[in-house]
Amino acid sequence: MRKSSDPDLELRGKLIRGLGSLREMLPGSFVERKRACGRPNCHCADGKNLHSQFQISVLVDGKPKALNIPAELAVKVREKIEMRRHFDSAAATICRLNLKRFLKEKETR
Ligand SMILES: [Zn+2]
């Protein structure tokens, strides 16, 4: 049996190859806040049609920050933050597979 037909190795290879597509990932979490701007004649004055304020909530040098995101970048930023989740999930799976392989290898020594 060739090693490459091992389903664990195939999965690991697939995950590793997929990491390149996540290189634009961003840290933190995406936040959408609703707020009134305070202008009495604005559509938000009724308290229902509020403005959206998009932010990245993130640690910068260990301190929590809320960074404002222009509305036109909100979709992209949300995707990039989502990439981090995929990255973490792939890393966890790769580590799980490697641990399993390591323990197996250890036993057969
Ligand atoms: Zn307003």
Backbone and ligand atoms as CSV (ligand in chain L), in Angstrom:
chain,resi,resn,atom,element,x,y,z
A,1,MET,N,N,0.833,-1.207,0.000
A,1,MET,CA,C,0.000,0.000,0.000
A,1,MET,C,C,0.870,1.260,0.000
A,2,ARG,N,N,0.622,2.112,-0.960
A,2,ARG,CA,C,1.371,3.373,-1.004
A,2,ARG,C,C,0.899,4.296,0.104
A,3,LYS,N,N,1.826,5.066,0.626
A,3,LYS,CA,C,1.503,5.959,1.727
A,3,LYS,C,C,0.447,6.994,1.348
A,4,SER,N,N,0.477,7.441,0.088
A,4,SER,CA,C,-0.425,8.506,-0.323
A,4,SER,C,C,-1.880,8.052,-0.375
A,5,SER,N,N,-2.117,6.739,-0.259
A,5,SER,CA,C,-3.507,6.294,-0.256
A,5,SER,C,C,-4.089,6.277,1.159
A,6,ASP,N,N,-3.283,6.709,2.113
A,6,ASP,CA,C,-3.765,6.862,3.488
A,6,ASP,C,C,-4.744,8.034,3.541
A,7,PRO,N,N,-6.004,7.789,3.924
A,7,PRO,CA,C,-6.997,8.881,3.914
A,7,PRO,C,C,-6.613,10.048,4.825
A,8,ASP,N,N,-5.928,9.743,5.931
A,8,ASP,CA,C,-5.477,10.819,6.826
A,8,ASP,C,C,-4.477,11.741,6.125
A,9,LEU,N,N,-3.551,11.111,5.386
A,9,LEU,CA,C,-2.540,11.908,4.683
A,9,LEU,C,C,-3.164,12.697,3.545
A,10,GLU,N,N,-4.151,12.098,2.914
A,10,GLU,CA,C,-4.842,12.809,1.836
A,10,GLU,C,C,-5.555,14.036,2.376
A,11,LEU,N,N,-6.232,13.854,3.515
A,11,LEU,CA,C,-6.932,14.982,4.144
A,11,LEU,C,C,-5.930,16.055,4.567
A,12,ARG,N,N,-4.826,15.613,5.164
A,12,ARG,CA,C,-3.823,16.584,5.612
A,12,ARG,C,C,-3.260,17.377,4.431
A,13,GLY,N,N,-2.968,16.682,3.352
A,13,GLY,CA,C,-2.454,17.359,2.161
A,13,GLY,C,C,-3.441,18.360,1.603
A,14,LYS,N,N,-4.705,17.977,1.592
A,14,LYS,CA,C,-5.749,18.857,1.075
A,14,LYS,C,C,-5.850,20.112,1.947
A,15,LEU,N,N,-5.806,19.921,3.259
A,15,LEU,CA,C,-5.904,21.071,4.177
A,15,LEU,C,C,-4.704,22.003,4.006
A,16,ILE,N,N,-3.509,21.409,3.926
A,16,ILE,CA,C,-2.289,22.216,3.765
A,16,ILE,C,C,-2.350,23.022,2.475
A,17,ARG,N,N,-2.770,22.373,1.403
A,17,ARG,CA,C,-2.835,23.081,0.123
A,17,ARG,C,C,-3.874,24.197,0.152
A,18,GLY,N,N,-4.917,24.022,0.979
A,18,GLY,CA,C,-5.963,25.038,1.077
A,18,GLY,C,C,-5.555,26.263,1.884
A,19,LEU,N,N,-4.481,26.148,2.666
A,19,LEU,CA,C,-4.094,27.263,3.547
A,19,LEU,C,C,-3.672,28.511,2.757
A,20,GLY,N,N,-3.104,28.287,1.577
A,20,GLY,CA,C,-2.647,29.421,0.770
A,20,GLY,C,C,-3.778,30.386,0.446
A,21,SER,N,N,-4.975,29.857,0.278
A,21,SER,CA,C,-6.116,30.709,-0.071
A,21,SER,C,C,-6.589,31.530,1.128
A,22,LEU,N,N,-6.020,31.268,2.303
A,22,LEU,CA,C,-6.428,31.990,3.518
A,22,LEU,C,C,-5.401,33.050,3.910
A,23,ARG,N,N,-4.431,33.332,3.014
A,23,ARG,CA,C,-3.313,34.208,3.401
A,23,ARG,C,C,-3.746,35.639,3.710
A,24,GLU,N,N,-4.926,36.043,3.233
A,24,GLU,CA,C,-5.387,37.407,3.510
A,24,GLU,C,C,-6.204,37.497,4.809
A,25,MET,N,N,-6.147,36.445,5.617
A,25,MET,CA,C,-6.982,36.430,6.825
A,25,MET,C,C,-6.636,37.569,7.790
A,26,LEU,N,N,-7.655,37.971,8.550
A,26,LEU,CA,C,-7.491,39.034,9.544
A,26,LEU,C,C,-7.866,38.509,10.923
A,27,PRO,N,N,-7.250,39.087,11.970
A,27,PRO,CA,C,-7.565,38.655,13.332
A,27,PRO,C,C,-8.823,39.349,13.856
A,28,GLY,N,N,-9.277,38.868,15.006
A,28,GLY,CA,C,-10.358,39.556,15.711
A,28,GLY,C,C,-11.734,39.103,15.275
A,29,SER,N,N,-12.727,39.864,15.691
A,29,SER,CA,C,-14.086,39.536,15.297
A,29,SER,C,C,-14.749,40.750,14.654
A,30,PHE,N,N,-15.698,40.439,13.798
A,30,PHE,CA,C,-16.395,41.468,13.040
A,30,PHE,C,C,-17.598,41.933,13.853
A,31,VAL,N,N,-17.737,43.243,13.971
A,31,VAL,CA,C,-18.826,43.792,14.778
A,31,VAL,C,C,-19.621,44.778,13.937
A,32,GLU,N,N,-20.937,44.658,13.989
A,32,GLU,CA,C,-21.793,45.672,13.367
A,32,GLU,C,C,-22.599,46.343,14.463
A,33,ARG,N,N,-22.404,47.643,14.599
A,33,ARG,CA,C,-23.153,48.412,15.596
A,33,ARG,C,C,-24.165,49.284,14.902
A,34,LYS,N,N,-25.300,49.442,15.562
A,34,LYS,CA,C,-26.330,50.362,15.067
A,34,LYS,C,C,-26.289,51.619,15.922
A,35,ARG,N,N,-26.322,52.762,15.253
A,35,ARG,CA,C,-26.276,53.979,16.046
A,35,ARG,C,C,-27.042,55.110,15.355
A,36,ALA,N,N,-27.455,56.081,16.169
A,36,ALA,CA,C,-28.050,57.309,15.655
A,36,ALA,C,C,-26.953,58.355,15.578
A,37,CYS,N,N,-26.980,59.180,14.516
A,37,CYS,CA,C,-25.905,60.165,14.355
A,37,CYS,C,C,-26.197,61.445,15.143
A,38,GLY,N,N,-27.455,61.616,15.564
A,38,GLY,CA,C,-27.764,62.778,16.385
A,38,GLY,C,C,-28.374,63.948,15.627
A,39,ARG,N,N,-28.280,63.918,14.280
A,39,ARG,CA,C,-28.894,65.011,13.509
A,39,ARG,C,C,-30.409,64.837,13.521
A,40,PRO,N,N,-31.140,65.895,13.921
A,40,PRO,CA,C,-32.585,65.752,14.110
A,40,PRO,C,C,-33.348,65.452,12.819
A,41,ASN,N,N,-32.825,65.864,11.671
A,41,ASN,CA,C,-33.551,65.655,10.415
A,41,ASN,C,C,-33.142,64.375,9.692
A,42,CYS,N,N,-32.241,63.619,10.262
A,42,CYS,CA,C,-31.750,62.404,9.601
A,42,CYS,C,C,-32.775,61.278,9.742
A,43,HIS,N,N,-32.727,60.333,8.802
A,43,HIS,CA,C,-33.665,59.195,8.850
A,43,HIS,C,C,-33.499,58.357,10.118
A,44,CYS,N,N,-32.349,58.516,10.793
A,44,CYS,CA,C,-32.101,57.714,11.998
A,44,CYS,C,C,-32.791,58.296,13.231
A,45,ALA,N,N,-33.347,59.511,13.087
A,45,ALA,CA,C,-33.914,60.187,14.255
A,45,ALA,C,C,-35.124,59.439,14.829
A,46,ASP,N,N,-35.755,58.582,14.033
A,46,ASP,CA,C,-36.908,57.827,14.555
A,46,ASP,C,C,-36.460,56.669,15.445
A,47,GLY,N,N,-35.168,56.440,15.527
A,47,GLY,CA,C,-34.643,55.376,16.396
A,47,GLY,C,C,-34.759,53.992,15.793
A,48,LYS,N,N,-35.250,53.874,14.554
A,48,LYS,CA,C,-35.406,52.559,13.914
A,48,LYS,C,C,-34.426,52.382,12.766
A,49,ASN,N,N,-34.385,53.379,11.865
A,49,ASN,CA,C,-33.481,53.286,10.711
A,49,ASN,C,C,-32.095,53.823,11.077
A,50,LEU,N,N,-31.452,53.086,11.953
A,50,LEU,CA,C,-30.164,53.558,12.462
A,50,LEU,C,C,-29.051,53.319,11.438
A,51,HIS,N,N,-27.933,54.006,11.626
A,51,HIS,CA,C,-26.761,53.807,10.772
A,51,HIS,C,C,-26.004,52.573,11.245
A,52,SER,N,N,-25.399,51.883,10.271
A,52,SER,CA,C,-24.528,50.756,10.621
A,52,SER,C,C,-23.103,51.251,10.757
A,53,GLN,N,N,-22.467,50.862,11.825
A,53,GLN,CA,C,-21.044,51.152,12.001
A,53,GLN,C,C,-20.332,49.816,12.092
A,54,PHE,N,N,-19.407,49.573,11.164
A,54,PHE,CA,C,-18.700,48.292,11.144
A,54,PHE,C,C,-17.344,48.439,11.806
A,55,GLN,N,N,-16.990,47.418,12.565
A,55,GLN,CA,C,-15.727,47.461,13.296
A,55,GLN,C,C,-15.068,46.087,13.321
A,56,ILE,N,N,-13.745,46.112,13.465
A,56,ILE,CA,C,-13.009,44.901,13.846
A,56,ILE,C,C,-12.687,45.048,15.326
A,57,SER,N,N,-13.124,44.081,16.100
A,57,SER,CA,C,-12.773,44.047,17.514
A,57,SER,C,C,-11.570,43.122,17.657
A,58,VAL,N,N,-10.441,43.695,18.093
A,58,VAL,CA,C,-9.192,42.934,17.998
A,58,VAL,C,C,-8.219,43.385,19.086
A,59,LEU,N,N,-7.329,42.486,19.461
A,59,LEU,CA,C,-6.259,42.864,20.395
A,59,LEU,C,C,-5.079,43.420,19.591
A,60,VAL,N,N,-4.647,44.632,19.925
A,60,VAL,CA,C,-3.450,45.216,19.323
A,60,VAL,C,C,-2.448,45.419,20.447
A,61,ASP,N,N,-1.295,44.735,20.352
A,61,ASP,CA,C,-0.292,44.753,21.425
A,61,ASP,C,C,-0.930,44.402,22.775
A,62,GLY,N,N,-1.828,43.437,22.761
A,62,GLY,CA,C,-2.456,42.957,23.990
A,62,GLY,C,C,-3.605,43.799,24.496
A,63,LYS,N,N,-3.908,44.891,23.800
A,63,LYS,CA,C,-5.003,45.752,24.260
A,63,LYS,C,C,-6.180,45.661,23.300
A,64,PRO,N,N,-7.392,45.536,23.863
A,64,PRO,CA,C,-8.563,45.448,22.989
A,64,PRO,C,C,-8.823,46.770,22.265
A,65,LYS,N,N,-9.044,46.659,20.949
A,65,LYS,CA,C,-9.330,47.846,20.139
A,65,LYS,C,C,-10.547,47.561,19.280
A,66,ALA,N,N,-11.281,48.620,18.980
A,66,ALA,CA,C,-12.362,48.541,18.003
A,66,ALA,C,C,-11.978,49.452,16.846
A,67,LEU,N,N,-11.657,48.830,15.705
A,67,LEU,CA,C,-11.204,49.599,14.539
A,67,LEU,C,C,-12.368,49.796,13.582
A,68,ASN,N,N,-12.631,51.035,13.216
A,68,ASN,CA,C,-13.743,51.304,12.308
A,68,ASN,C,C,-13.422,50.860,10.884
A,69,ILE,N,N,-14.420,50.290,10.235
A,69,ILE,CA,C,-14.279,49.795,8.866
A,69,ILE,C,C,-15.248,50.571,7.979
A,70,PRO,N,N,-14.781,51.141,6.870
A,70,PRO,CA,C,-15.709,51.788,5.940
A,70,PRO,C,C,-16.728,50.768,5.426
A,71,ALA,N,N,-17.965,51.213,5.268
A,71,ALA,CA,C,-19.048,50.296,4.883
A,71,ALA,C,C,-18.726,49.514,3.615
A,72,GLU,N,N,-18.027,50.159,2.660
A,72,GLU,CA,C,-17.766,49.475,1.385
A,72,GLU,C,C,-16.756,48.335,1.530
A,73,LEU,N,N,-16.050,48.305,2.650
A,73,LEU,CA,C,-15.092,47.208,2.884
A,73,LEU,C,C,-15.645,46.134,3.824
A,74,ALA,N,N,-16.851,46.354,4.325
A,74,ALA,CA,C,-17.386,45.472,5.372
A,74,ALA,C,C,-17.466,44.012,4.924
A,75,VAL,N,N,-17.945,43.782,3.689
A,75,VAL,CA,C,-18.123,42.401,3.221
A,75,VAL,C,C,-16.762,41.705,3.129
A,76,LYS,N,N,-15.778,42.412,2.554
A,76,LYS,CA,C,-14.433,41.842,2.407
A,76,LYS,C,C,-13.804,41.539,3.760
A,77,VAL,N,N,-13.925,42.492,4.673
A,77,VAL,CA,C,-13.316,42.321,5.989
A,77,VAL,C,C,-13.965,41.146,6.718
A,78,ARG,N,N,-15.277,41.048,6.600
A,78,ARG,CA,C,-15.982,39.933,7.244
A,78,ARG,C,C,-15.452,38.600,6.711
A,79,GLU,N,N,-15.245,38.513,5.396
A,79,GLU,CA,C,-14.712,37.288,4.785
A,79,GLU,C,C,-13.312,36.977,5.303
A,80,LYS,N,N,-12.484,38.017,5.413
A,80,LYS,CA,C,-11.097,37.800,5.839
A,80,LYS,C,C,-11.023,37.342,7.294
A,81,ILE,N,N,-11.934,37.846,8.105
A,81,ILE,CA,C,-11.980,37.402,9.497
A,81,ILE,C,C,-12.473,35.954,9.559
A,82,GLU,N,N,-13.403,35.638,8.665
A,82,GLU,CA,C,-13.917,34.264,8.571
A,82,GLU,C,C,-12.794,33.282,8.187
A,83,MET,N,N,-11.859,33.776,7.334
A,83,MET,CA,C,-10.726,32.933,6.914
A,83,MET,C,C,-9.933,32.435,8.122
A,84,ARG,N,N,-9.803,33.273,9.112
A,84,ARG,CA,C,-9.060,32.900,10.313
A,84,ARG,C,C,-9.693,31.686,10.992
A,85,ARG,N,N,-11.023,31.662,10.981
A,85,ARG,CA,C,-11.737,30.524,11.571
A,85,ARG,C,C,-11.411,29.242,10.812
A,86,HIS,N,N,-11.407,29.350,9.467
A,86,HIS,CA,C,-11.072,28.183,8.643
A,86,HIS,C,C,-9.636,27.744,8.887
A,87,PHE,N,N,-8.751,28.735,9.031
A,87,PHE,CA,C,-7.335,28.434,9.278
A,87,PHE,C,C,-7.180,27.670,10.591
A,88,ASP,N,N,-7.810,28.194,11.654
A,88,ASP,CA,C,-7.722,27.554,12.970
A,88,ASP,C,C,-8.293,26.140,12.929
A,89,SER,N,N,-9.409,26.001,12.216
A,89,SER,CA,C,-10.054,24.700,12.131
A,89,SER,C,C,-9.164,23.714,11.370
A,90,ALA,N,N,-8.532,24.174,10.274
A,90,ALA,CA,C,-7.622,23.311,9.513
A,90,ALA,C,C,-6.410,22.929,10.371
A,91,ALA,N,N,-5.862,23.906,11.098
A,91,ALA,CA,C,-4.696,23.637,11.944
A,91,ALA,C,C,-5.045,22.604,13.014
A,92,ALA,N,N,-6.223,22.716,13.604
A,92,ALA,CA,C,-6.642,21.779,14.648
A,92,ALA,C,C,-6.762,20.368,14.071
A,93,THR,N,N,-7.315,20.256,12.869
A,93,THR,CA,C,-7.469,18.947,12.232
A,93,THR,C,C,-6.110,18.346,11.899
A,94,ILE,N,N,-5.213,19.177,11.349
A,94,ILE,CA,C,-3.865,18.703,11.008
A,94,ILE,C,C,-3.145,18.195,12.262
A,95,CYS,N,N,-3.250,18.939,13.350
A,95,CYS,CA,C,-2.618,18.526,14.603
A,95,CYS,C,C,-3.218,17.224,15.125
A,96,ARG,N,N,-4.528,17.082,14.995
A,96,ARG,CA,C,-5.193,15.865,15.464
A,96,ARG,C,C,-4.691,14.661,14.671
A,97,LEU,N,N,-4.602,14.821,13.343
A,97,LEU,CA,C,-4.105,13.733,12.491
A,97,LEU,C,C,-2.658,13.398,12.829
A,98,ASN,N,N,-1.847,14.435,13.026
A,98,ASN,CA,C,-0.433,14.210,13.308
A,98,ASN,C,C,-0.228,13.533,14.655
A,99,LEU,N,N,-1.053,13.918,15.629
A,99,LEU,CA,C,-0.955,13.282,16.945
A,99,LEU,C,C,-1.298,11.802,16.840
A,100,LYS,N,N,-2.361,11.507,16.094
A,100,LYS,CA,C,-2.784,10.125,15.891
A,100,LYS,C,C,-1.659,9.316,15.248
A,101,ARG,N,N,-1.027,9.919,14.218
A,101,ARG,CA,C,0.077,9.248,13.523
A,101,ARG,C,C,1.286,9.072,14.438
A,102,PHE,N,N,1.541,10.089,15.230
A,102,PHE,CA,C,2.680,10.038,16.146
A,102,PHE,C,C,2.502,8.916,17.167
A,103,LEU,N,N,1.301,8.837,17.741
A,103,LEU,CA,C,1.047,7.820,18.768
A,103,LEU,C,C,1.143,6.413,18.182
A,104,LYS,N,N,0.685,6.266,16.933
A,104,LYS,CA,C,0.737,4.987,16.254
A,104,LYS,C,C,2.178,4.591,16.011
A,105,GLU,N,N,2.969,5.539,15.541
A,105,GLU,CA,C,4.372,5.319,15.231
A,105,GLU,C,C,5.151,4.937,16.489
A,106,LYS,N,N,4.821,5.635,17.578
A,106,LYS,CA,C,5.460,5.393,18.869
A,106,LYS,C,C,5.236,3.952,19.325
A,107,GLU,N,N,4.005,3.470,19.103
A,107,GLU,CA,C,3.642,2.110,19.530
A,107,GLU,C,C,4.422,1.051,18.782
A,108,THR,N,N,4.699,1.300,17.517
A,108,THR,CA,C,5.319,0.269,16.681
A,108,THR,C,C,6.825,0.258,16.790
A,109,ARG,N,N,7.372,1.052,17.689
A,109,ARG,CA,C,8.832,1.048,17.875
A,109,ARG,C,C,9.263,-0.084,18.749
L,1,ZN,ZN,ZN,-28.397,59.733,11.093
